Amino acid sequence: PSPLEDIMVDMELVAEQSNNLTISCKHPHNGTIDQVVLEKMLDGHPWVIIGICKKVEGGLVGEDYSDRGRVNCADSLDLSLHLTDVSPGDSGFYRCTFNTDVGVQTTVAQLKVAPPGT
């Protein structure tokens, strides 16, 4: 796992505990996307795949590995994770990796969970 200091965060998200939240992978770059992978990292642990959205033989295939939320895969290969009843365990880094015809591009979001009522 890469040291936390080396992670470039593109956006910070704050969710109040027990609320719902959607984390979206929206492709911010040029190029044709073949696959999007959403991963999560807890402090000091390796990245874990939560969901994959890819084009296969003209169709769209979504793979959901999340035990906490629901992964949605759109035709545009925008991938999102919908979390219900957010808990402190959902805090961490979420990385979207886009495999495109011009190379691999990533975006990283950091989620912080705030106590209820803050």
C-alpha positions as CSV (number, residue, x, y, z in Angstrom):
1,P,0.0,0.0,0.0
2,S,1.1,3.5,-0.7
3,P,1.8,5.8,2.2
4,L,-1.1,8.1,2.9
5,E,1.0,11.2,2.2
6,D,1.5,10.1,-1.4
7,I,-2.3,10.0,-2.2
8,M,-3.4,13.0,-4.2
9,V,-7.0,13.7,-3.2
10,D,-9.2,15.2,-6.0
11,M,-12.2,15.9,-3.8
12,E,-13.2,15.7,-0.2
13,L,-16.6,14.4,0.9
14,V,-18.2,14.8,4.3
15,A,-21.2,12.7,5.3
16,E,-23.2,12.8,8.5
17,Q,-23.4,9.5,10.3
18,S,-26.6,7.6,9.5
19,N,-27.3,9.6,6.4
20,N,-27.1,8.4,2.8
21,L,-24.4,9.3,0.3
22,T,-23.5,8.5,-3.3
23,I,-19.9,8.5,-4.4
24,S,-19.6,8.9,-8.2
25,C,-16.8,8.1,-10.7
26,K,-17.4,10.6,-13.4
27,H,-14.8,10.6,-16.2
28,P,-13.1,14.0,-16.2
29,H,-10.7,13.3,-19.1
30,N,-10.7,12.8,-22.8
31,G,-10.6,9.5,-24.4
32,T,-12.8,6.4,-24.9
33,I,-13.4,4.4,-21.7
34,D,-13.3,0.6,-21.7
35,Q,-13.5,0.1,-18.0
36,V,-13.9,1.9,-14.7
37,V,-12.8,0.4,-11.3
38,L,-13.9,1.8,-7.9
39,E,-11.7,0.9,-5.0
40,K,-11.6,1.8,-1.3
41,M,-8.6,2.0,1.1
42,L,-8.8,2.2,4.8
43,D,-5.8,3.7,6.6
44,G,-2.7,1.5,6.0
45,H,-4.5,-1.2,4.2
46,P,-4.3,-2.2,0.5
47,W,-6.9,-1.0,-2.0
48,V,-9.9,-3.2,-2.2
49,I,-12.1,-3.4,-5.3
50,I,-15.7,-2.3,-4.7
51,G,-17.1,-2.3,-8.2
52,I,-16.2,-2.6,-11.9
53,C,-18.1,-1.2,-14.9
54,K,-16.8,-2.3,-18.3
55,K,-17.8,-2.7,-22.0
56,V,-17.9,-6.2,-23.2
57,E,-18.8,-7.1,-26.8
58,G,-20.9,-4.0,-27.2
59,G,-22.7,-4.5,-23.9
60,L,-22.3,-3.2,-20.4
61,V,-21.2,-5.3,-17.5
62,G,-21.3,-4.2,-13.9
63,E,-19.7,-6.1,-11.0
64,D,-20.6,-5.2,-7.5
65,Y,-18.2,-6.3,-4.7
66,S,-19.5,-3.9,-2.0
67,D,-20.9,-5.3,1.2
68,R,-21.9,-1.8,2.3
69,G,-23.7,-0.2,-0.6
70,R,-25.0,-0.6,-4.1
71,V,-22.9,-0.1,-7.2
72,N,-24.5,1.3,-10.3
73,C,-23.1,1.3,-13.8
74,A,-24.3,3.7,-16.4
75,D,-24.0,3.5,-20.2
76,S,-21.5,6.3,-20.2
77,L,-19.4,4.2,-17.8
78,D,-20.0,6.6,-15.0
79,L,-19.9,4.3,-11.9
80,S,-21.4,5.2,-8.5
81,L,-21.6,3.7,-5.1
82,H,-24.8,4.4,-3.1
83,L,-24.2,4.1,0.7
84,T,-27.2,3.9,3.1
85,D,-26.9,4.6,6.8
86,V,-23.3,5.9,6.5
87,S,-21.1,4.7,9.4
88,P,-17.5,5.7,10.6
89,G,-16.3,2.5,8.9
90,D,-17.2,4.0,5.5
91,S,-14.5,6.7,6.0
92,G,-11.4,6.4,3.8
93,F,-10.2,6.9,0.3
94,Y,-12.2,6.0,-2.8
95,R,-10.3,5.7,-6.0
96,C,-11.8,5.6,-9.5
97,T,-9.5,4.1,-12.2
98,F,-10.5,4.7,-15.8
99,N,-8.9,2.5,-18.5
100,T,-9.1,4.5,-21.8
101,D,-7.7,4.4,-25.3
102,V,-5.2,7.2,-24.2
103,G,-4.0,5.4,-21.0
104,V,-5.1,4.9,-17.4
105,Q,-6.4,7.9,-15.4
106,T,-7.4,8.0,-11.8
107,T,-9.4,10.3,-9.4
108,V,-9.4,10.0,-5.6
109,A,-12.1,11.1,-3.1
110,Q,-11.6,11.1,0.6
111,L,-14.7,10.5,2.7
112,K,-15.0,11.7,6.3
113,V,-17.9,10.7,8.4
114,A,-19.1,13.3,10.9
115,P,-21.1,12.4,14.1
116,P,-24.8,13.0,13.9
117,G,-26.0,16.5,14.4
118,T,-22.7,18.2,13.4
